[in-house]
Amino acid sequence: MRARDRILANLEDLYRETYERAREAGDQRRVEELDAAYVRDQLMLEILLDIRDLFSVAPAATAKGSTALEQLESLRRLTKLR
């Protein structure tokens, strides 16, 4: 499994290259679009990584033989508590 920092760094590298090209071309509209897209994608990726992390520890925290649906229900209950 890839480390969270490595994944987020890859996302940043991907956007930075395109962002720099748009900035050098003077395309302010594209720069703003890329800023918004980066923030959106970073947030979604962090959420997915959080879910991945929860599922990686969920089997140890749940009863033996629990189904994926039961694990999702446990996750839903956990997120409601916060």
PyMOL Python script that loads the backbone (N, CA, C, O; Angstrom):
from pymol import cmd

cmd.read_pdbstr("""\
ATOM      1  N   MET A   1       0.849  -1.171   0.000  1.00  0.00           N
ATOM      2  CA  MET A   1       0.000   0.000   0.000  1.00  0.00           C
ATOM      3  C   MET A   1       0.901   1.243   0.000  1.00  0.00           C
ATOM      4  O   MET A   1       1.857   1.327   0.770  1.00  0.00           O
ATOM      5  N   ARG A   2       0.583   2.195  -0.868  1.00  0.00           N
ATOM      6  CA  ARG A   2       1.395   3.420  -0.934  1.00  0.00           C
ATOM      7  C   ARG A   2       1.100   4.334   0.248  1.00  0.00           C
ATOM      8  O   ARG A   2      -0.026   4.387   0.743  1.00  0.00           O
ATOM      9  N   ALA A   3       2.112   5.041   0.686  1.00  0.00           N
ATOM     10  CA  ALA A   3       1.980   5.953   1.822  1.00  0.00           C
ATOM     11  C   ALA A   3       1.153   7.175   1.427  1.00  0.00           C
ATOM     12  O   ALA A   3       1.197   7.638   0.287  1.00  0.00           O
ATOM     13  N   ARG A   4       0.411   7.676   2.388  1.00  0.00           N
ATOM     14  CA  ARG A   4      -0.447   8.854   2.189  1.00  0.00           C
ATOM     15  C   ARG A   4       0.353  10.037   1.632  1.00  0.00           C
ATOM     16  O   ARG A   4      -0.085  10.696   0.690  1.00  0.00           O
ATOM     17  N   ASP A   5       1.524  10.301   2.216  1.00  0.00           N
ATOM     18  CA  ASP A   5       2.339  11.436   1.777  1.00  0.00           C
ATOM     19  C   ASP A   5       2.765  11.296   0.320  1.00  0.00           C
ATOM     20  O   ASP A   5       2.778  12.271  -0.431  1.00  0.00           O
ATOM     21  N   ARG A   6       3.110  10.085  -0.065  1.00  0.00           N
ATOM     22  CA  ARG A   6       3.530   9.845  -1.456  1.00  0.00           C
ATOM     23  C   ARG A   6       2.368  10.091  -2.428  1.00  0.00           C
ATOM     24  O   ARG A   6       2.553  10.695  -3.484  1.00  0.00           O
ATOM     25  N   ILE A   7       1.195   9.626  -2.069  1.00  0.00           N
ATOM     26  CA  ILE A   7       0.021   9.812  -2.924  1.00  0.00           C
ATOM     27  C   ILE A   7      -0.304  11.289  -3.076  1.00  0.00           C
ATOM     28  O   ILE A   7      -0.540  11.765  -4.186  1.00  0.00           O
ATOM     29  N   LEU A   8      -0.316  12.011  -1.969  1.00  0.00           N
ATOM     30  CA  LEU A   8      -0.635  13.445  -2.024  1.00  0.00           C
ATOM     31  C   LEU A   8       0.452  14.221  -2.768  1.00  0.00           C
ATOM     32  O   LEU A   8       0.151  15.193  -3.461  1.00  0.00           O
ATOM     33  N   ALA A   9       1.707  13.802  -2.632  1.00  0.00           N
ATOM     34  CA  ALA A   9       2.795  14.452  -3.368  1.00  0.00           C
ATOM     35  C   ALA A   9       2.643  14.222  -4.867  1.00  0.00           C
ATOM     36  O   ALA A   9       2.908  15.122  -5.664  1.00  0.00           O
ATOM     37  N   ASN A  10       2.220  13.024  -5.253  1.00  0.00           N
ATOM     38  CA  ASN A  10       1.980  12.747  -6.676  1.00  0.00           C
ATOM     39  C   ASN A  10       0.878  13.636  -7.229  1.00  0.00           C
ATOM     40  O   ASN A  10       0.986  14.142  -8.345  1.00  0.00           O
ATOM     41  N   LEU A  11      -0.180  13.826  -6.453  1.00  0.00           N
ATOM     42  CA  LEU A  11      -1.269  14.711  -6.879  1.00  0.00           C
ATOM     43  C   LEU A  11      -0.753  16.132  -7.058  1.00  0.00           C
ATOM     44  O   LEU A  11      -1.071  16.792  -8.048  1.00  0.00           O
ATOM     45  N   GLU A  12       0.036  16.601  -6.111  1.00  0.00           N
ATOM     46  CA  GLU A  12       0.580  17.952  -6.196  1.00  0.00           C
ATOM     47  C   GLU A  12       1.491  18.108  -7.411  1.00  0.00           C
ATOM     48  O   GLU A  12       1.414  19.114  -8.116  1.00  0.00           O
ATOM     49  N   ASP A  13       2.346  17.128  -7.661  1.00  0.00           N
ATOM     50  CA  ASP A  13       3.236  17.187  -8.826  1.00  0.00           C
ATOM     51  C   ASP A  13       2.447  17.263 -10.123  1.00  0.00           C
ATOM     52  O   ASP A  13       2.790  18.027 -11.025  1.00  0.00           O
ATOM     53  N   LEU A  14       1.407  16.480 -10.209  1.00  0.00           N
ATOM     54  CA  LEU A  14       0.569  16.467 -11.404  1.00  0.00           C
ATOM     55  C   LEU A  14      -0.027  17.848 -11.668  1.00  0.00           C
ATOM     56  O   LEU A  14       0.025  18.347 -12.793  1.00  0.00           O
ATOM     57  N   TYR A  15      -0.584  18.454 -10.646  1.00  0.00           N
ATOM     58  CA  TYR A  15      -1.189  19.775 -10.807  1.00  0.00           C
ATOM     59  C   TYR A  15      -0.147  20.880 -10.988  1.00  0.00           C
ATOM     60  O   TYR A  15      -0.355  21.807 -11.771  1.00  0.00           O
ATOM     61  N   ARG A  16       0.959  20.786 -10.273  1.00  0.00           N
ATOM     62  CA  ARG A  16       1.971  21.845 -10.335  1.00  0.00           C
ATOM     63  C   ARG A  16       2.500  22.034 -11.755  1.00  0.00           C
ATOM     64  O   ARG A  16       2.677  23.166 -12.205  1.00  0.00           O
ATOM     65  N   GLU A  17       2.751  20.942 -12.454  1.00  0.00           N
ATOM     66  CA  GLU A  17       3.265  21.031 -13.816  1.00  0.00           C
ATOM     67  C   GLU A  17       2.268  21.757 -14.734  1.00  0.00           C
ATOM     68  O   GLU A  17       2.646  22.649 -15.493  1.00  0.00           O
ATOM     69  N   THR A  18       1.018  21.367 -14.652  1.00  0.00           N
ATOM     70  CA  THR A  18      -0.012  22.000 -15.489  1.00  0.00           C
ATOM     71  C   THR A  18      -0.241  23.446 -15.069  1.00  0.00           C
ATOM     72  O   THR A  18      -0.441  24.322 -15.910  1.00  0.00           O
ATOM     73  N   TYR A  19      -0.210  23.689 -13.761  1.00  0.00           N
ATOM     74  CA  TYR A  19      -0.392  25.033 -13.233  1.00  0.00           C
ATOM     75  C   TYR A  19       0.707  25.966 -13.739  1.00  0.00           C
ATOM     76  O   TYR A  19       0.423  27.086 -14.166  1.00  0.00           O
ATOM     77  N   GLU A  20       1.948  25.513 -13.694  1.00  0.00           N
ATOM     78  CA  GLU A  20       3.070  26.341 -14.143  1.00  0.00           C
ATOM     79  C   GLU A  20       2.960  26.670 -15.636  1.00  0.00           C
ATOM     80  O   GLU A  20       3.240  27.793 -16.054  1.00  0.00           O
ATOM     81  N   ARG A  21       2.553  25.685 -16.427  1.00  0.00           N
ATOM     82  CA  ARG A  21       2.377  25.952 -17.865  1.00  0.00           C
ATOM     83  C   ARG A  21       1.294  27.000 -18.102  1.00  0.00           C
ATOM     84  O   ARG A  21       1.466  27.887 -18.938  1.00  0.00           O
ATOM     85  N   ALA A  22       0.187  26.905 -17.379  1.00  0.00           N
ATOM     86  CA  ALA A  22      -0.900  27.877 -17.544  1.00  0.00           C
ATOM     87  C   ALA A  22      -0.457  29.257 -17.068  1.00  0.00           C
ATOM     88  O   ALA A  22      -0.797  30.263 -17.690  1.00  0.00           O
ATOM     89  N   ARG A  23       0.296  29.314 -15.975  1.00  0.00           N
ATOM     90  CA  ARG A  23       0.775  30.595 -15.455  1.00  0.00           C
ATOM     91  C   ARG A  23       1.749  31.243 -16.427  1.00  0.00           C
ATOM     92  O   ARG A  23       1.672  32.445 -16.681  1.00  0.00           O
ATOM     93  N   GLU A  24       2.664  30.448 -16.971  1.00  0.00           N
ATOM     94  CA  GLU A  24       3.637  30.978 -17.925  1.00  0.00           C
ATOM     95  C   GLU A  24       2.964  31.459 -19.206  1.00  0.00           C
ATOM     96  O   GLU A  24       3.443  32.392 -19.851  1.00  0.00           O
ATOM     97  N   ALA A  25       1.855  30.823 -19.570  1.00  0.00           N
ATOM     98  CA  ALA A  25       1.119  31.229 -20.768  1.00  0.00           C
ATOM     99  C   ALA A  25       0.221  32.427 -20.498  1.00  0.00           C
ATOM    100  O   ALA A  25      -0.377  32.978 -21.421  1.00  0.00           O
ATOM    101  N   GLY A  26       0.126  32.831 -19.234  1.00  0.00           N
ATOM    102  CA  GLY A  26      -0.707  33.974 -18.881  1.00  0.00           C
ATOM    103  C   GLY A  26      -2.189  33.663 -18.884  1.00  0.00           C
ATOM    104  O   GLY A  26      -3.009  34.574 -18.995  1.00  0.00           O
ATOM    105  N   ASP A  27      -2.547  32.399 -18.765  1.00  0.00           N
ATOM    106  CA  ASP A  27      -3.952  31.971 -18.791  1.00  0.00           C
ATOM    107  C   ASP A  27      -4.504  31.967 -17.361  1.00  0.00           C
ATOM    108  O   ASP A  27      -4.555  30.928 -16.703  1.00  0.00           O
ATOM    109  N   GLN A  28      -4.915  33.153 -16.898  1.00  0.00           N
ATOM    110  CA  GLN A  28      -5.372  33.319 -15.519  1.00  0.00           C
ATOM    111  C   GLN A  28      -6.609  32.472 -15.229  1.00  0.00           C
ATOM    112  O   GLN A  28      -6.746  31.928 -14.134  1.00  0.00           O
ATOM    113  N   ARG A  29      -7.491  32.361 -16.188  1.00  0.00           N
ATOM    114  CA  ARG A  29      -8.705  31.564 -15.995  1.00  0.00           C
ATOM    115  C   ARG A  29      -8.342  30.095 -15.721  1.00  0.00           C
ATOM    116  O   ARG A  29      -8.911  29.467 -14.828  1.00  0.00           O
ATOM    117  N   ARG A  30      -7.407  29.567 -16.484  1.00  0.00           N
ATOM    118  CA  ARG A  30      -6.972  28.178 -16.300  1.00  0.00           C
ATOM    119  C   ARG A  30      -6.266  27.998 -14.961  1.00  0.00           C
ATOM    120  O   ARG A  30      -6.437  26.971 -14.305  1.00  0.00           O
ATOM    121  N   VAL A  31      -5.483  28.979 -14.555  1.00  0.00           N
ATOM    122  CA  VAL A  31      -4.804  28.933 -13.260  1.00  0.00           C
ATOM    123  C   VAL A  31      -5.838  28.831 -12.138  1.00  0.00           C
ATOM    124  O   VAL A  31      -5.687  28.028 -11.218  1.00  0.00           O
ATOM    125  N   GLU A  32      -6.880  29.644 -12.222  1.00  0.00           N
ATOM    126  CA  GLU A  32      -7.928  29.618 -11.198  1.00  0.00           C
ATOM    127  C   GLU A  32      -8.679  28.284 -11.213  1.00  0.00           C
ATOM    128  O   GLU A  32      -9.005  27.741 -10.157  1.00  0.00           O
ATOM    129  N   GLU A  33      -8.951  27.760 -12.406  1.00  0.00           N
ATOM    130  CA  GLU A  33      -9.614  26.456 -12.516  1.00  0.00           C
ATOM    131  C   GLU A  33      -8.760  25.358 -11.892  1.00  0.00           C
ATOM    132  O   GLU A  33      -9.271  24.487 -11.188  1.00  0.00           O
ATOM    133  N   LEU A  34      -7.471  25.408 -12.152  1.00  0.00           N
ATOM    134  CA  LEU A  34      -6.569  24.401 -11.594  1.00  0.00           C
ATOM    135  C   LEU A  34      -6.468  24.512 -10.080  1.00  0.00           C
ATOM    136  O   LEU A  34      -6.394  23.496  -9.389  1.00  0.00           O
ATOM    137  N   ASP A  35      -6.465  25.734  -9.557  1.00  0.00           N
ATOM    138  CA  ASP A  35      -6.455  25.917  -8.101  1.00  0.00           C
ATOM    139  C   ASP A  35      -7.670  25.248  -7.469  1.00  0.00           C
ATOM    140  O   ASP A  35      -7.543  24.501  -6.499  1.00  0.00           O
ATOM    141  N   ALA A  36      -8.847  25.521  -8.027  1.00  0.00           N
ATOM    142  CA  ALA A  36     -10.084  24.950  -7.491  1.00  0.00           C
ATOM    143  C   ALA A  36     -10.099  23.429  -7.646  1.00  0.00           C
ATOM    144  O   ALA A  36     -10.512  22.712  -6.734  1.00  0.00           O
ATOM    145  N   ALA A  37      -9.655  22.948  -8.786  1.00  0.00           N
ATOM    146  CA  ALA A  37      -9.644  21.503  -9.035  1.00  0.00           C
ATOM    147  C   ALA A  37      -8.686  20.794  -8.084  1.00  0.00           C
ATOM    148  O   ALA A  37      -8.985  19.709  -7.584  1.00  0.00           O
ATOM    149  N   TYR A  38      -7.547  21.407  -7.840  1.00  0.00           N
ATOM    150  CA  TYR A  38      -6.562  20.803  -6.939  1.00  0.00           C
ATOM    151  C   TYR A  38      -7.130  20.665  -5.530  1.00  0.00           C
ATOM    152  O   TYR A  38      -7.012  19.609  -4.906  1.00  0.00           O
ATOM    153  N   VAL A  39      -7.739  21.724  -5.038  1.00  0.00           N
ATOM    154  CA  VAL A  39      -8.314  21.694  -3.690  1.00  0.00           C
ATOM    155  C   VAL A  39      -9.397  20.622  -3.612  1.00  0.00           C
ATOM    156  O   VAL A  39      -9.446  19.852  -2.653  1.00  0.00           O
ATOM    157  N   ARG A  40     -10.267  20.574  -4.625  1.00  0.00           N
ATOM    158  CA  ARG A  40     -11.339  19.576  -4.662  1.00  0.00           C
ATOM    159  C   ARG A  40     -10.758  18.161  -4.692  1.00  0.00           C
ATOM    160  O   ARG A  40     -11.169  17.305  -3.909  1.00  0.00           O
ATOM    161  N   ASP A  41      -9.815  17.916  -5.583  1.00  0.00           N
ATOM    162  CA  ASP A  41      -9.235  16.580  -5.715  1.00  0.00           C
ATOM    163  C   ASP A  41      -8.449  16.174  -4.475  1.00  0.00           C
ATOM    164  O   ASP A  41      -8.464  15.009  -4.079  1.00  0.00           O
ATOM    165  N   GLN A  42      -7.763  17.132  -3.866  1.00  0.00           N
ATOM    166  CA  GLN A  42      -7.018  16.832  -2.649  1.00  0.00           C
ATOM    167  C   GLN A  42      -7.976  16.428  -1.530  1.00  0.00           C
ATOM    168  O   GLN A  42      -7.712  15.471  -0.802  1.00  0.00           O
ATOM    169  N   LEU A  43      -9.070  17.145  -1.393  1.00  0.00           N
ATOM    170  CA  LEU A  43     -10.054  16.816  -0.361  1.00  0.00           C
ATOM    171  C   LEU A  43     -10.652  15.436  -0.604  1.00  0.00           C
ATOM    172  O   LEU A  43     -10.760  14.635   0.324  1.00  0.00           O
ATOM    173  N   MET A  44     -11.043  15.153  -1.848  1.00  0.00           N
ATOM    174  CA  MET A  44     -11.619  13.842  -2.149  1.00  0.00           C
ATOM    175  C   MET A  44     -10.606  12.727  -1.904  1.00  0.00           C
ATOM    176  O   MET A  44     -10.952  11.675  -1.368  1.00  0.00           O
ATOM    177  N   LEU A  45      -9.383  12.956  -2.288  1.00  0.00           N
ATOM    178  CA  LEU A  45      -8.342  11.944  -2.096  1.00  0.00           C
ATOM    179  C   LEU A  45      -8.082  11.704  -0.615  1.00  0.00           C
ATOM    180  O   LEU A  45      -7.896  10.561  -0.198  1.00  0.00           O
ATOM    181  N   GLU A  46      -8.066  12.767   0.184  1.00  0.00           N
ATOM    182  CA  GLU A  46      -7.864  12.600   1.623  1.00  0.00           C
ATOM    183  C   GLU A  46      -9.012  11.823   2.249  1.00  0.00           C
ATOM    184  O   GLU A  46      -8.792  11.007   3.144  1.00  0.00           O
ATOM    185  N   ILE A  47     -10.234  12.065   1.788  1.00  0.00           N
ATOM    186  CA  ILE A  47     -11.389  11.311   2.290  1.00  0.00           C
ATOM    187  C   ILE A  47     -11.234   9.836   1.942  1.00  0.00           C
ATOM    188  O   ILE A  47     -11.445   8.967   2.788  1.00  0.00           O
ATOM    189  N   LEU A  48     -10.864   9.556   0.694  1.00  0.00           N
ATOM    190  CA  LEU A  48     -10.670   8.160   0.284  1.00  0.00           C
ATOM    191  C   LEU A  48      -9.546   7.495   1.073  1.00  0.00           C
ATOM    192  O   LEU A  48      -9.646   6.323   1.436  1.00  0.00           O
ATOM    193  N   LEU A  49      -8.490   8.236   1.333  1.00  0.00           N
ATOM    194  CA  LEU A  49      -7.388   7.677   2.126  1.00  0.00           C
ATOM    195  C   LEU A  49      -7.820   7.416   3.570  1.00  0.00           C
ATOM    196  O   LEU A  49      -7.403   6.432   4.179  1.00  0.00           O
ATOM    197  N   ASP A  50      -8.660   8.306   4.113  1.00  0.00           N
ATOM    198  CA  ASP A  50      -9.192   8.082   5.458  1.00  0.00           C
ATOM    199  C   ASP A  50     -10.039   6.815   5.497  1.00  0.00           C
ATOM    200  O   ASP A  50      -9.949   6.031   6.442  1.00  0.00           O
ATOM    201  N   ILE A  51     -10.862   6.616   4.468  1.00  0.00           N
ATOM    202  CA  ILE A  51     -11.682   5.406   4.395  1.00  0.00           C
ATOM    203  C   ILE A  51     -10.787   4.177   4.279  1.00  0.00           C
ATOM    204  O   ILE A  51     -11.021   3.163   4.937  1.00  0.00           O
ATOM    205  N   ARG A  52      -9.758   4.276   3.436  1.00  0.00           N
ATOM    206  CA  ARG A  52      -8.805   3.170   3.305  1.00  0.00           C
ATOM    207  C   ARG A  52      -8.184   2.837   4.660  1.00  0.00           C
ATOM    208  O   ARG A  52      -8.065   1.670   5.032  1.00  0.00           O
ATOM    209  N   ASP A  53      -7.791   3.878   5.389  1.00  0.00           N
ATOM    210  CA  ASP A  53      -7.177   3.661   6.697  1.00  0.00           C
ATOM    211  C   ASP A  53      -8.161   3.025   7.684  1.00  0.00           C
ATOM    212  O   ASP A  53      -7.785   2.163   8.478  1.00  0.00           O
ATOM    213  N   LEU A  54      -9.416   3.458   7.626  1.00  0.00           N
ATOM    214  CA  LEU A  54     -10.417   2.869   8.507  1.00  0.00           C
ATOM    215  C   LEU A  54     -10.637   1.393   8.203  1.00  0.00           C
ATOM    216  O   LEU A  54     -10.748   0.577   9.117  1.00  0.00           O
ATOM    217  N   PHE A  55     -10.698   1.051   6.923  1.00  0.00           N
ATOM    218  CA  PHE A  55     -10.900  -0.341   6.558  1.00  0.00           C
ATOM    219  C   PHE A  55      -9.675  -1.195   6.858  1.00  0.00           C
ATOM    220  O   PHE A  55      -9.796  -2.402   7.064  1.00  0.00           O
ATOM    221  N   SER A  56      -8.524  -0.592   6.883  1.00  0.00           N
ATOM    222  CA  SER A  56      -7.328  -1.381   7.180  1.00  0.00           C
ATOM    223  C   SER A  56      -7.278  -1.791   8.643  1.00  0.00           C
ATOM    224  O   SER A  56      -6.616  -2.773   8.979  1.00  0.00           O
ATOM    225  N   VAL A  57      -7.956  -1.071   9.515  1.00  0.00           N
ATOM    226  CA  VAL A  57      -8.017  -1.450  10.924  1.00  0.00           C
ATOM    227  C   VAL A  57      -9.358  -2.037  11.303  1.00  0.00           C
ATOM    228  O   VAL A  57      -9.488  -2.603  12.388  1.00  0.00           O
ATOM    229  N   ALA A  58     -10.358  -1.922  10.449  1.00  0.00           N
ATOM    230  CA  ALA A  58     -11.709  -2.387  10.770  1.00  0.00           C
ATOM    231  C   ALA A  58     -11.777  -3.874  11.095  1.00  0.00           C
ATOM    232  O   ALA A  58     -12.478  -4.242  12.038  1.00  0.00           O
ATOM    233  N   PRO A  59     -11.081  -4.756  10.359  1.00  0.00           N
ATOM    234  CA  PRO A  59     -11.194  -6.180  10.701  1.00  0.00           C
ATOM    235  C   PRO A  59     -10.773  -6.498  12.133  1.00  0.00           C
ATOM    236  O   PRO A  59     -11.361  -7.374  12.767  1.00  0.00           O
ATOM    237  N   ALA A  60      -9.793  -5.820  12.635  1.00  0.00           N
ATOM    238  CA  ALA A  60      -9.353  -6.066  14.010  1.00  0.00           C
ATOM    239  C   ALA A  60     -10.368  -5.531  15.013  1.00  0.00           C
ATOM    240  O   ALA A  60     -10.462  -6.036  16.132  1.00  0.00           O
ATOM    241  N   ALA A  61     -11.121  -4.522  14.621  1.00  0.00           N
ATOM    242  CA  ALA A  61     -12.065  -3.898  15.532  1.00  0.00           C
ATOM    243  C   ALA A  61     -13.451  -4.523  15.465  1.00  0.00           C
ATOM    244  O   ALA A  61     -14.267  -4.289  16.356  1.00  0.00           O
ATOM    245  N   THR A  62     -13.740  -5.310  14.435  1.00  0.00           N
ATOM    246  CA  THR A  62     -15.065  -5.887  14.287  1.00  0.00           C
ATOM    247  C   THR A  62     -15.049  -7.364  14.644  1.00  0.00           C
ATOM    248  O   THR A  62     -13.994  -7.990  14.746  1.00  0.00           O
ATOM    249  N   ALA A  63     -16.219  -7.887  14.826  1.00  0.00           N
ATOM    250  CA  ALA A  63     -16.344  -9.311  15.150  1.00  0.00           C
ATOM    251  C   ALA A  63     -15.890 -10.162  13.968  1.00  0.00           C
ATOM    252  O   ALA A  63     -16.034  -9.774  12.808  1.00  0.00           O
ATOM    253  N   LYS A  64     -15.347 -11.313  14.285  1.00  0.00           N
ATOM    254  CA  LYS A  64     -14.858 -12.208  13.239  1.00  0.00           C
ATOM    255  C   LYS A  64     -16.025 -12.628  12.344  1.00  0.00           C
ATOM    256  O   LYS A  64     -17.103 -12.969  12.831  1.00  0.00           O
ATOM    257  N   GLY A  65     -15.795 -12.597  11.029  1.00  0.00           N
ATOM    258  CA  GLY A  65     -16.819 -13.024  10.091  1.00  0.00           C
ATOM    259  C   GLY A  65     -17.804 -11.937   9.703  1.00  0.00           C
ATOM    260  O   GLY A  65     -18.792 -12.226   9.027  1.00  0.00           O
ATOM    261  N   SER A  66     -17.568 -10.691  10.110  1.00  0.00           N
ATOM    262  CA  SER A  66     -18.500  -9.631   9.739  1.00  0.00           C
ATOM    263  C   SER A  66     -18.374  -9.333   8.255  1.00  0.00           C
ATOM    264  O   SER A  66     -17.295  -9.441   7.673  1.00  0.00           O
ATOM    265  N   THR A  67     -19.482  -8.962   7.662  1.00  0.00           N
ATOM    266  CA  THR A  67     -19.514  -8.710   6.227  1.00  0.00           C
ATOM    267  C   THR A  67     -19.084  -7.282   5.937  1.00  0.00           C
ATOM    268  O   THR A  67     -18.984  -6.449   6.838  1.00  0.00           O
ATOM    269  N   ALA A  68     -18.832  -7.018   4.668  1.00  0.00           N
ATOM    270  CA  ALA A  68     -18.479  -5.659   4.250  1.00  0.00           C
ATOM    271  C   ALA A  68     -19.607  -4.696   4.585  1.00  0.00           C
ATOM    272  O   ALA A  68     -19.359  -3.557   4.981  1.00  0.00           O
ATOM    273  N   LEU A  69     -20.852  -5.151   4.426  1.00  0.00           N
ATOM    274  CA  LEU A  69     -22.010  -4.302   4.746  1.00  0.00           C
ATOM    275  C   LEU A  69     -22.034  -3.952   6.233  1.00  0.00           C
ATOM    276  O   LEU A  69     -22.340  -2.818   6.602  1.00  0.00           O
ATOM    277  N   GLU A  70     -21.715  -4.914   7.074  1.00  0.00           N
ATOM    278  CA  GLU A  70     -21.655  -4.646   8.515  1.00  0.00           C
ATOM    279  C   GLU A  70     -20.517  -3.680   8.841  1.00  0.00           C
ATOM    280  O   GLU A  70     -20.657  -2.830   9.720  1.00  0.00           O
ATOM    281  N   GLN A  71     -19.402  -3.808   8.143  1.00  0.00           N
ATOM    282  CA  GLN A  71     -18.291  -2.888   8.358  1.00  0.00           C
ATOM    283  C   GLN A  71     -18.660  -1.475   7.913  1.00  0.00           C
ATOM    284  O   GLN A  71     -18.302  -0.501   8.576  1.00  0.00           O
ATOM    285  N   LEU A  72     -19.374  -1.361   6.792  1.00  0.00           N
ATOM    286  CA  LEU A  72     -19.828  -0.040   6.334  1.00  0.00           C
ATOM    287  C   LEU A  72     -20.786   0.579   7.346  1.00  0.00           C
ATOM    288  O   LEU A  72     -20.725   1.780   7.609  1.00  0.00           O
ATOM    289  N   GLU A  73     -21.668  -0.236   7.910  1.00  0.00           N
ATOM    290  CA  GLU A  73     -22.595   0.263   8.929  1.00  0.00           C
ATOM    291  C   GLU A  73     -21.827   0.742  10.158  1.00  0.00           C
ATOM    292  O   GLU A  73     -22.182   1.764  10.746  1.00  0.00           O
ATOM    293  N   SER A  74     -20.790   0.025  10.551  1.00  0.00           N
ATOM    294  CA  SER A  74     -19.952   0.452  11.673  1.00  0.00           C
ATOM    295  C   SER A  74     -19.275   1.778  11.362  1.00  0.00           C
ATOM    296  O   SER A  74     -19.190   2.658  12.219  1.00  0.00           O
ATOM    297  N   LEU A  75     -18.794   1.915  10.134  1.00  0.00           N
ATOM    298  CA  LEU A  75     -18.158   3.159   9.705  1.00  0.00           C
ATOM    299  C   LEU A  75     -19.158   4.307   9.744  1.00  0.00           C
ATOM    300  O   LEU A  75     -18.821   5.408  10.181  1.00  0.00           O
ATOM    301  N   ARG A  76     -20.381   4.060   9.292  1.00  0.00           N
ATOM    302  CA  ARG A  76     -21.421   5.095   9.318  1.00  0.00           C
ATOM    303  C   ARG A  76     -21.694   5.532  10.751  1.00  0.00           C
ATOM    304  O   ARG A  76     -21.824   6.724  11.027  1.00  0.00           O
ATOM    305  N   ARG A  77     -21.779   4.577  11.652  1.00  0.00           N
ATOM    306  CA  ARG A  77     -22.010   4.925  13.060  1.00  0.00           C
ATOM    307  C   ARG A  77     -20.849   5.725  13.636  1.00  0.00           C
ATOM    308  O   ARG A  77     -21.063   6.661  14.406  1.00  0.00           O
ATOM    309  N   LEU A  78     -19.621   5.361  13.269  1.00  0.00           N
ATOM    310  CA  LEU A  78     -18.437   6.096  13.738  1.00  0.00           C
ATOM    311  C   LEU A  78     -18.463   7.545  13.272  1.00  0.00           C
ATOM    312  O   LEU A  78     -18.159   8.455  14.043  1.00  0.00           O
ATOM    313  N   THR A  79     -18.823   7.756  12.018  1.00  0.00           N
ATOM    314  CA  THR A  79     -18.800   9.118  11.483  1.00  0.00           C
ATOM    315  C   THR A  79     -19.919   9.966  12.033  1.00  0.00           C
ATOM    316  O   THR A  79     -19.790  11.189  12.076  1.00  0.00           O
ATOM    317  N   LYS A  80     -21.019   9.358  12.458  1.00  0.00           N
ATOM    318  CA  LYS A  80     -22.109  10.118  13.065  1.00  0.00           C
ATOM    319  C   LYS A  80     -21.751  10.620  14.449  1.00  0.00           C
ATOM    320  O   LYS A  80     -22.294  11.625  14.910  1.00  0.00           O
ATOM    321  N   LEU A  81     -20.842   9.927  15.113  1.00  0.00           N
ATOM    322  CA  LEU A  81     -20.458  10.314  16.452  1.00  0.00           C
ATOM    323  C   LEU A  81     -19.630  11.583  16.488  1.00  0.00           C
ATOM    324  O   LEU A  81     -19.565  12.252  17.520  1.00  0.00           O
ATOM    325  N   ARG A  82     -19.000  11.920  15.384  1.00  0.00           N
ATOM    326  CA  ARG A  82     -18.095  13.074  15.375  1.00  0.00           C
ATOM    327  C   ARG A  82     -18.801  14.317  15.133  1.00  0.00           C
ATOM    328  O   ARG A  82     -18.183  15.380  15.094  1.00  0.00           O
TER     329      ARG A  82
END
""", "prot")
cmd.dss("prot")
cmd.show_as("cartoon", "prot")
cmd.util.cbc("prot")
cmd.orient("prot")
